[in-house]
Amino acid sequence: MKVTIIYENHSGFRKGLLGGHGFSALVEHGSVRVLVDTGTDGRVLLNNMEALGIEPDSIDYLFITHGHYDHTGGLKALLEARSKPLKVIAHPGIFQRRIALKPRRREIGIPFTREELEGLGAEFVLKEKPFEFAEGFMSSGEIERLTWDRAVGYFPDGTKDPVKDDMALILDLGDSTAVITGCGHSGVINIVRHAEKVSGKPVKALIGGLHLIGAKEELLEDVLKNVKARLYAGHCTGLESFAYLRCRLGERVEPLHVGKVIEL
């Protein structure tokens, strides 16, 4: 398994790569290529793909972790850059309309309609339950929440959004797994426990946004106590929370940046 970070807050150290709020990663295993999320801006996504030598038509599947704009904003541009349809694996709830109230009321859901994306070649496979969609690649399905989560946002009627569509990609490494999470809205402890339950294997690595930005010390200590996987943390993890985890765990915690390659 090889994971290449395509979209991240930090542009990395290679000329021509662009950073931006959002997340996207390419996973390669054998002859299969799965893109996880598309970041916020299609121009940034396609720029980084070109700079890293990744052809849009080379993607076999797109896995959407949840229906927020910073994980789906590049989807239309990706489809437009392709010459063939693309299977999109996601939760049935990704197209719910959702909003944020701070610092102002604004839309934070997918900025496109399902019909618009299907017209460009998206073939949606929307399932709530875990399932393997390619050899070595499993959708977590809806994640069971037995402890705290990090849900954010609201529905237009003002009720709190539990972000039930938050899912993770589980990668089979043989005797263990790696898990890619877009934002970790389900809570990183819940994500790891759920992945171990559905796969029957321990989680070796957790990659992506951990949504620990602004987390209190007791919550970070809970992560330290309950998550034994190697952490590749970026996006919404938060600088202060990343620094806390790095100080406590040392090199078991690594930062993400555009162009970073993780061999599993």
ABEGO torsion letter per residue (X at the ends): XBBBBABBABAEABBGBBBBBEBBBBBBBEABBBBBEAEABAAAAAAAAAAAGBBAAABABBBBABABAAAAAAAAAAAAABABBBBBBBBAAAABBBBBAOABBBBABBABBAAAAAAAGBBBBBBABBBBABBGBBBAEBBBBABBBABBEBBAAGBBBAGAABBBBBBBAGABBBBBBAAGAAEAAAAAAAAAAAAGBBBABBBEBAGABGBBAAAAAAAAAABABBBBBBEAAEAAAAAAAAAAAEAABBBBBBGBBBBX
